[in-house]
Amino acid sequence: MVDLLSIVMPCYNEQDAIPTVISRTLNCLDGLKKQRTIKEYELIVVDDQSTDGSLRKLEGFTGLKIVKTGGGERGYGKALKAGFRATKGEWIGFFDIDNSYRPEDITLFIEEINKGESDFIMGQRRFSENGMSVTRGFGNWVYVVLAKLFFGSSLDDVCSGYRFFHRRHLADVISISEQGLNFSIQLTLKMIKKKTNIKPLSIQYDRRIGSSKLSVLFDGISFLKVLLAMKFRSDGAVKHS
């Protein structure tokens, strides 16, 4: 049994998805408590300077903690790290609040945690899923191939945003340099280079609610820069112009 499970969800202008996704997440977590597979949980939502009604929607819920990122540039990685710093749980999980990842799949991660075979579990999407466009699916396939070639990865999805890890990895996770969406691939590659026993877990991937924050061209190039820097720079840092 997990004594305290921390779930972190980054949020930027997701007012349309919040009512459904937060309700489903709380229902799933309450169900796990009743089943006694977890003793307690904390749900932390990080508002990354939203300009719509997201914050107001979040404040309408009880049972969650709201963290706000500071001023200046916002970003997916920045929001996640702010949430991770606020956690107290021995296990920390994160996924997006846009409805693309299913809150109910938390149950699958808890089942893997209780097997005790790995302390880093990573959701794996099929690139034929409803939520995956052909362009994004092709880009992700390229990153998978390069990760296998350059780092000996055995993963079939290196950019997944649904993961659970033990608190012993927290310092390494927070030390990730990237602040944007490329946080995900840098985290994957860092764990691979550290020879972490990553447990892949098949998950579903649905169509998101609302508009995507990902730019296939801009973010795709930034993902590739991270991959190449992790391979060819000794410090793994990406040079930003």
PERA-V844237 format. One record per residue. N is the residue number from 1. BURIAL is + if it has 9 or more other ideal C-beta (glycine too) atoms within 8 Angstrom, else -. Layout:
# PERA-V844237
n/burial
N/BURIAL
N/BURIAL
This chain:
# PERA-V844237
n/burial
1/-
2/+
3/-
4/+
5/+
6/+
7/+
8/+
9/+
10/+
11/+
12/+
13/+
14/+
15/+
16/-
17/+
18/+
19/-
20/+
21/+
22/+
23/-
24/+
25/+
26/+
27/+
28/+
29/+
30/-
31/+
32/+
33/+
34/-
35/-
36/-
37/+
38/+
39/-
40/-
41/+
42/+
43/+
44/+
45/+
46/+
47/+
48/+
49/+
50/+
51/-
52/-
53/-
54/+
55/+
56/-
57/+
58/+
59/-
60/-
61/+
62/-
63/-
64/+
65/-
66/+
67/+
68/-
69/+
70/-
71/-
72/-
73/-
74/+
75/+
76/+
77/+
78/+
79/+
80/+
81/+
82/+
83/+
84/+
85/-
86/+
87/+
88/-
89/+
90/-
91/+
92/+
93/+
94/+
95/+
96/+
97/+
98/+
99/+
100/+
101/+
102/-
103/+
104/-
105/+
106/+
107/+
108/+
109/+
110/+
111/+
112/+
113/+
114/+
115/-
116/-
117/-
118/-
119/-
120/+
121/+
122/+
123/+
124/+
125/+
126/-
127/+
128/-
129/+
130/-
131/+
132/+
133/-
134/-
135/-
136/+
137/+
138/+
139/+
140/+
141/+
142/+
143/+
144/+
145/-
146/+
147/+
148/+
149/-
150/-
151/+
152/-
153/+
154/-
155/+
156/-
157/+
158/+
159/+
160/+
161/+
162/+
163/+
164/+
165/+
166/+
167/+
168/-
169/+
170/+
171/-
172/+
173/+
174/+
175/-
176/+
177/-
178/+
179/+
180/+
181/+
182/+
183/+
184/+
185/+
186/+
187/+
188/+
189/+
190/+
191/+
192/+
193/+
194/-
195/-
196/+
197/-
198/+
199/+
200/+
201/+
202/-
203/+
204/-
205/+
206/+
207/-
208/+
209/+
210/+
211/-
212/-
213/-
214/-
215/-
216/+
217/-
218/-
219/+
220/+
221/-
222/+
223/+
224/+
225/+
226/+
227/+
228/-
229/+
230/+
231/-
232/-
233/-
234/-
235/-
236/+
237/-
238/+
239/-
240/-
241/-
